[in-house]
Amino acid sequence: MFSVKDKIVFITGVSRGIGRAIARGFVEHGAIVYGSIRNEQYKDELLKENIYPVIYDVRNFQVAEKTLLPIYEKEGRIDCLINNAGISSNTPASLFKEEEVRKIIETNFEGAFFLCQTYYKLQKKYKIKQGNIINIASILGLVGTMLASIYSGTKGAVLQLTKSLAIEWANSNFRVNAICPGFIETDMTENMQKREELKNKILENIPLKRLGKPEDIVGAALFLASDYSSYMTGQYIVIDGGLTCQ
Ligand SMILES: NC(=O)c1ccc[n+]([C@@H]2O[C@H](COP(=O)([O-])OP(=O)(O)OC[C@H]3O[C@@H](n4cnc5c(N)ncnc54)[C@H](OP(=O)(O)O)[C@@H]3O)[C@@H](O)[C@H]2O)c1
């Protein structure tokens, strides 16, 4: 039941970071993994890792169906959609320009929503009687912090989207869950990692006394994609070294 062997998985944002680690984890466990990238330069290295590259910018959701269709034509279904692609920002709330706000909302929230919608429609079209969605949210969807107003807002929205879709699509046998990572060592947190004082302050508040690694997120994604979580929907798993439990 824990197996994801031969499951067809589509993951957004596998060029690096958490998305890449999740893609590798699924390949290692026998899944057939399609991963979205924006830049052709990653194609060869992904293929070497048995991750099938798909060029897709999640802000171009008008072409979501066209992007997923070749996977349906080849595999007949997608067993699990993982909405991972995301961007953050350290802009103070008082200084945000409309363009940056739009970009974060389009990437983190609208990008995830329209892929969920497209996935749901295509599963129906191909007469697949189930679906499984995992949204990579954030602990900043649960709690606030300095310089994260819009990012935090989009991640909170992703969590509420997760719950609402779980209810709306339960009759279609779709499960929709989320993962909330804490501070993970990726390019997204590079600035914080470089600022020794800030990093130490954050570490002081993490009971496990280390930042997370992208690989720390993989187990929860495998669990949510597997049949062992078959009675679980509309929920989120927090992976933050204990940061938000205090
Ligand atoms: N790192 C953390 O501490 C942390 C904590 C909580 C939640 N998260 C969430 O985890 C997810 C992955 O973050 P990460 O830490 O792995 O960040 P990352 O290393 O910066 O990677 C972000 C990924 O998203 C892709 N991406 C960004 N905008 C995109 C777009 N418009 N269309 C398609 N792909 C796009 C990037 O592709 P390119 O290479 O083309 O830019 C890259 O593959 C995000 O949703 C993030 O919010 C991260």
The ligand as an ORCA input file, in Angstrom:
! r2SCAN-3c Opt
* xyz 0 1
  N      12.584     26.519      0.777
  C      11.750     26.710      1.776
  O      12.162     27.024      2.910
  C      10.260     26.535      1.565
  C       9.453     26.600      2.705
  C       8.088     26.439      2.566
  C       7.544     26.214      1.333
  N       8.326     26.165      0.238
  C       7.688     25.953     -1.053
  O       8.244     24.844     -1.703
  C       8.149     25.017     -3.104
  C       9.516     24.820     -3.733
  O      10.370     25.802     -3.208
  P      11.977     25.644     -3.199
  O      12.412     26.006     -1.840
  O      12.368     24.365     -3.797
  O      12.329     26.883     -4.140
  P      13.419     27.050     -5.309
  O      14.630     26.268     -5.009
  O      13.493     28.509     -5.513
  O      12.691     26.361     -6.556
  C      11.501     26.878     -7.044
  C      11.048     26.027     -8.194
  O       9.816     26.577     -8.703
  C      10.000     26.824    -10.100
  N       9.177     27.951    -10.553
  C       9.153     29.205    -10.074
  N       8.277     29.954    -10.783
  C       7.755     29.139    -11.733
  C       6.815     29.303    -12.773
  N       6.227     30.491    -13.007
  N       6.520     28.257    -13.564
  C       7.113     27.053    -13.347
  N       8.017     26.827    -12.397
  C       8.334     27.855    -11.600
  C      11.479     27.104    -10.258
  O      11.831     26.968    -11.621
  P      13.020     27.879    -12.271
  O      14.297     27.140    -12.017
  O      12.651     27.939    -13.711
  O      12.990     29.209    -11.609
  C      12.040     26.032     -9.345
  O      12.020     24.770     -9.981
  C       7.576     26.410     -3.323
  O       6.188     26.340     -3.542
  C       7.861     27.100     -2.004
  O       6.964     28.157     -1.750
  C       9.682     26.333      0.322
*
